[in-house]
Amino acid sequence: MRQVNMHEAKTHLSRLVEEAAAGQGFVICKAGRPMVRVSPLSELIAAPSPLRRLGLLQGHCSVPDDFDRLSSGDLAELFEGL
């Protein structure tokens, strides 16, 4: 990948950004040390995000029909002190 010093990057930023957007990424260096890599966003967009699978545990567990009433007496006692 092409290396560009900080001064050149400041001076020619518009041209460098256009080149990077066209697929020619570069690295900005300071005192000869690589500091930042500039690459086109298409590299990030091209990578598919992992899909979230709904119903992953379907058939492996069950929810009882009276789920919303389980321990209702115990909860009332805790909150209301009955």
Secondary structure, DSSP 4 states (H G I P E B T S, - for coil): -EEEEHHHHHHTHHHHHHHHHTT--EEEEETTEEEEEE--THHHHHSPPPPPPTTTTBTTB---TTGGGTTHHHHHHHHH--
